Amino acid sequence: MSDFPAYPYPWQQSLWRQLDAQIEAGKLPHALLLAGPPGIGKRHLAEALTQRLLCQQPSSGSACGRCRTCELNRAGTHPDRLLMTPEEGSRAIKVDQVRQVIDQLGKTAQQGGRRVVLLYPAEAMNVNAANALLKALEEPAPETVLVLVSDSPGAVLPTIRSRCQLQLIPVPPAAQVLPWLEPLVAGSELSAQTLLASARGAPLAALALLAGDTLERRAEWQTLIAQLSLGQVSAVEAAAKLQGDDLDLFLRWWLGWLHDLCRWQLGLKVPVLAQLEPAVAERLQLAAPSLLQRYQEKLLGVRKQLRNGANPNKPLVLEEAMMDWTAILRASARNAAGQA
Amino acid sequence: MKFVASREALLKPLQLVAGVVERRQTLPVLSNVLIQLDGDQLSLTGTDLEVEIVGRLQLEAAGDSGEITVPAKKLVDICRSLPEGSDIEFSLDEQRALIRSGRSRFTLSTLPASDFPSVEDSPGDLRIECAQQEIKRLIDRTAFAMAQQDVRYYLNGMLWEVRQGQVRSVATDGHRMAMCTRDVNVDCAEKVQAILPRKGVLELSRLMSEGEDQVVIVLSPNHIRVTTDDYTFTSKLVDGKFPDYERVLPRGGDKVIMGPRTELKQAFSRTSILSNEKYRGVRLLLADGQLTIVANNPEQEEAQEEVTVDYTGPELEVGFNVSYLLDVTNVIAHENIKITLSDANSSALLEEPESSDSLYVVMPMRL
């Protein structure tokens, strides 16, 4: 952990104050589900909350960073901070991990203070794990707090959801994020605003865009889609070019792009699409909203399967997605011609 | 940090401490042992987050004070494999621990002592001082009845109940119960209860000796801490409420049987061969002066044993799980056993005939 103790991000201040007041009043719910889109610092908030709850002498609403428990937290060896994340090489939180934690919860705190269970992503629990957790989630021992973090609370078992206090964390307004982001991205070619827009307003995702080649890949993907839309490459060729990319990453971008497309068709300004050649733009303008809607639903289904640990044949998924896309454009163009 | 200790002096506490350190650990620091030196007082700490043992050792000469953690298993192996009677020199060089003895030299990796999750001294509410054999008896007499991985997590341990001048241990798995009460020197106005987790109980029983050596036990809301001259043992407690065991003790049993322990034990273990492997049921047929033990299994095989006992009264037929009866006959030391029954649906009370400090309750089975 680079910064210790963890302080909430600027855009989390009001929520933090609310949580702090709850802690002070002894009214913090025993189970919290922090839910919101990825890349907005939920996990960081959960971490800060954990440190705050375990600290022996919290000062001005945050962990002090000096006491014995803070030292252990800094070293990552605090015995009463129980972390549940998918094990290495696995995408799911398994029932054995949950059982271990429940076993720990049956005994008194080693350091004599609170015990905090930190669990993310909550939707990664498989059915057995989630069911095993229910009892502990419903009536944990006193001085025990469970903090669950989820990108898609809808994918969490309803019985888990109903036992937690759901804390929805929306995408923060740009005005709160930009003062934080600007100094961090100073020196890069892109402005903080552009980055934030490409990350759909998620501050941490915007920062992550700078690292790695995500932005370049996105530009390449957009070029590829443009070529595909004009019929310059076939669907099979396009799918072959995407073969080397991470499927989940691509699908996420592709869904976001389609979403942008719908907004753009309605006349909203979308900077990414504004760069398209007129010929492409013309074709895209024709794409029928109803078909786009069905297409997006289908892709969402694929992503859900992926997240649930399915291991689909990647070339097949990509080829199908690309062929569907060309089919949509063809059908839309035919309709448009028929009406004219 | 630097000190010299003889191999034997160092090995004894080190092995004790390394016993609780588990080899497969999620946190690297937990496979380490914490070494703290204060003048000529050396202490070694090992933990698995549930139990912690601190071994203490007085050095012949004071060294440079300090604290550090090093891999426990490796340190034990090194010390053990050095020749007997050799002196071991331990020193710190930057981030490495240097161990020298004669012409051998080892460098071990270290982790800072502040990473080590040792239990802080908490203010103890209750202090018990007694001979180690008292504690050992409290545990050995009842530990067999503890539940194992029961969902009722408060049964996976042993209840210690402290009253003025008295400590009582109770263990149950829901089918049978064991209870032992000892008079010890303790000042406690109100009844205090604490549940020791199973692992802590077994570990503590291993540490306690049979002798008169004194031990100090401190109970706090979160921990039990047991201190002797050589080491301090700390265990977490089970965070739950133990069932009201007094209600389980059968009252008004009117059929009192007095029987020879060894004969009963052998009879039980022979009949158990042909009892149902899963349910282990045996039938006890009680008549004047005689107890008949009958076992059947699904293959229609039958075992029958007759034991002469001291009993006069009406006849009774009652079923029990033979494993539970065997456990009790194993742990009782007296030559006779007193069994008190009332009817086929009531629990049996087993105890030593006179001056018994232990009570055992076994629930009957419908056969």
Interface residues (C-beta under 8 A of the other chain):
Chain A: R68 E71 L72 A75 G76 T77 H78 P79 D103 Q104 L105 G106 K107 T108 A109 Q110 Q111 G112 A141
Chain B: L27 V29 L30 L49 E50 P112 S114 D115 F116 P117 V119 E120 S122 Y153 Y154 N156 P197 S220 P221 N222 H223 K236 L237 V238 D239 G240
